[in-house]
Amino acid sequence: MQERIQMAVAEKVARTVAAESNDVVEANANAIAAVEITQRKDIRELREMVAMLAEECRAQVKNPADFEKLGELMAKDDGDGSIDKLNELYRKVVSMPGRISAVKQLAETLKILIELERKVLKMDAADSQKSTAVDDLLRRIAQGA
């Protein structure tokens, strides 16, 4: 009799532990999936920003005369014969080295974003073999687990 009680208790404890373990695994999978989804969204938004900044650079390169005219309109004397700081900054930004620097920084940013995107989306051969938390969660949902 005592042996049956011990077995029944042991079975109940085992089921409870298994259920709790499943809950922990499920919670961790959900947390990892949420992080991965957020990362994908962040990368997409950053790519959009890089594209907008690149378009600004294109406009500047395509229309140098317009920017030169804007610089002339902005130029004003501080009273002591020097050009004001805003115009000085403007000239630095529209200068050839300034434009080259901006494009270089955009290219570096885009390279980093592409690498992150490929990693998060598991596009590389090594990554495509790995199962992600999102994949695992979707598989379990599909199986009704």
Backbone torsions as a table, in degrees:
resi	resn	phi	psi	omega
1	MET	NA	-50.0	-178.9
2	GLN	-62.1	-35.4	179.7
3	GLU	-64.6	-40.4	178.4
4	ARG	-65.9	-38.7	178.3
5	ILE	-63.8	-44.5	179.2
6	GLN	-61.9	-41.7	179.2
7	MET	-65.1	-41.4	179.8
8	ALA	-64.1	-43.9	178.0
9	VAL	-63.6	-44.1	-179.8
10	ALA	-61.1	-41.7	178.4
11	GLU	-63.5	-44.3	-179.5
12	LYS	-63.7	-42.3	178.1
13	VAL	-62.7	-43.8	-179.9
14	ALA	-61.4	-42.9	178.6
15	ARG	-64.8	-41.2	179.5
16	THR	-64.2	-44.8	179.1
17	VAL	-63.1	-42.7	179.4
18	ALA	-62.8	-43.1	179.3
19	ALA	-63.8	-43.1	178.5
20	GLU	-64.6	-39.7	177.6
21	SER	-62.6	-42.3	177.5
22	ASN	-62.3	-39.4	178.2
23	ASP	-63.1	-41.8	179.3
24	VAL	-64.5	-45.9	179.3
25	VAL	-61.0	-44.5	-179.9
26	GLU	-62.9	-44.1	179.3
27	ALA	-63.3	-42.7	178.1
28	ASN	-64.8	-42.2	178.7
29	ALA	-61.6	-41.7	178.3
30	ASN	-64.3	-41.3	179.7
31	ALA	-64.6	-45.1	179.8
32	ILE	-65.3	-41.3	178.7
33	ALA	-61.7	-41.6	179.2
34	ALA	-63.0	-41.4	178.2
35	VAL	-63.7	-44.9	-178.9
36	GLU	-63.5	-41.0	178.2
37	ILE	-64.2	-41.9	177.8
38	THR	-63.5	-41.6	178.6
39	GLN	-61.6	-43.3	178.8
40	ARG	-60.4	-42.7	180.0
41	LYS	-64.9	-44.7	-179.9
42	ASP	-60.9	-44.1	-179.7
43	ILE	-63.7	-42.7	178.6
44	ARG	-60.3	-44.4	179.9
45	GLU	-65.0	-40.8	178.4
46	LEU	-65.5	-38.1	176.3
47	ARG	-61.0	-40.9	178.7
48	GLU	-62.7	-41.4	178.4
49	MET	-64.2	-42.9	178.7
50	VAL	-61.6	-41.3	178.9
51	ALA	-62.8	-40.7	178.7
52	MET	-65.2	-43.4	178.7
53	LEU	-64.8	-38.3	177.5
54	ALA	-63.6	-38.2	178.0
55	GLU	-65.0	-38.4	175.7
56	GLU	-61.8	-42.9	178.2
57	CYS	-62.7	-41.2	178.0
58	ARG	-59.5	-45.1	-179.6
59	ALA	-61.6	-39.6	-179.9
60	GLN	-66.3	-41.0	-179.2
61	VAL	-72.7	-36.7	-178.0
62	LYS	-73.8	-26.0	-174.0
63	ASN	-126.3	57.9	-176.8
64	PRO	-63.6	-32.6	-178.9
65	ALA	-63.9	-39.4	179.1
66	ASP	-62.8	-40.9	179.9
67	PHE	-72.1	-32.3	176.1
68	GLU	-65.5	-42.5	178.7
69	LYS	-64.0	-41.8	177.0
70	LEU	-59.4	-40.8	177.8
71	GLY	-61.3	-40.8	178.3
72	GLU	-65.0	-40.5	179.2
73	LEU	-66.7	-32.2	-179.5
74	MET	-78.2	-24.1	-175.4
75	ALA	-63.8	127.5	174.7
76	LYS	-150.3	154.9	-176.4
77	ASP	-86.6	134.5	177.7
78	ASP	-77.0	-3.1	-177.8
79	GLY	104.4	-24.5	179.0
80	ASP	-107.3	13.4	176.9
81	GLY	90.1	-1.2	-179.8
82	SER	-101.5	152.1	178.3
83	ILE	-75.5	141.3	-176.6
84	ASP	-65.6	162.3	-175.1
85	LYS	-63.3	-37.2	179.6
86	LEU	-61.8	-45.3	179.2
87	ASN	-66.2	-37.0	177.8
88	GLU	-61.8	-43.9	177.6
89	LEU	-64.3	-43.2	177.9
90	TYR	-57.5	-47.3	-179.2
91	ARG	-61.3	-37.4	178.7
92	LYS	-65.3	-42.3	-178.3
93	VAL	-66.5	-42.5	-176.1
94	VAL	-86.1	-5.5	178.6
95	SER	-66.3	158.7	179.8
96	MET	-56.4	-48.7	178.0
97	PRO	-61.2	-35.7	178.4
98	GLY	-64.4	-43.1	179.4
99	ARG	-67.5	-42.7	179.4
100	ILE	-62.0	-42.5	179.1
101	SER	-62.1	-43.3	-179.9
102	ALA	-63.2	-44.2	-180.0
103	VAL	-65.6	-40.0	178.8
104	LYS	-62.3	-44.4	179.3
105	GLN	-64.5	-38.6	177.2
106	LEU	-64.1	-42.7	179.6
107	ALA	-62.5	-42.7	178.4
108	GLU	-64.1	-41.6	178.7
109	THR	-63.6	-44.1	179.6
110	LEU	-63.1	-39.9	178.1
111	LYS	-59.8	-46.1	179.2
112	ILE	-62.3	-43.9	-179.5
113	LEU	-63.9	-40.3	178.7
114	ILE	-63.3	-43.3	178.0
115	GLU	-61.3	-44.0	178.5
116	LEU	-63.4	-43.6	-179.0
117	GLU	-61.9	-45.0	179.4
118	ARG	-62.0	-38.1	-179.5
119	LYS	-68.8	-48.0	-177.9
120	VAL	-65.1	-37.9	-178.8
121	LEU	-86.6	1.3	177.5
122	LYS	57.1	47.7	-177.2
123	MET	-87.1	-20.1	-179.8
124	ASP	-84.0	154.4	-174.0
125	ALA	-54.4	-47.9	-178.2
126	ALA	-64.4	-40.4	-178.6
127	ASP	-72.6	-31.6	-176.1
128	SER	-69.0	-20.4	179.0
129	GLN	-78.6	-21.7	-176.6
130	LYS	-83.7	143.8	174.7
131	SER	-91.5	133.8	-179.8
132	THR	-97.2	167.4	177.5
133	ALA	-61.3	-37.8	178.7
134	VAL	-63.8	-46.3	178.6
135	ASP	-59.0	-46.4	-179.3
136	ASP	-61.5	-43.9	-179.7
137	LEU	-63.7	-44.7	179.2
138	LEU	-63.5	-39.3	178.5
139	ARG	-62.9	-43.8	-179.6
140	ARG	-66.6	-38.4	178.5
141	ILE	-64.0	-43.9	-179.9
142	ALA	-62.8	-34.0	-179.4
143	GLN	-84.0	-6.1	179.4
144	GLY	76.7	21.5	-178.8
145	ALA	-85.1	NA	NA
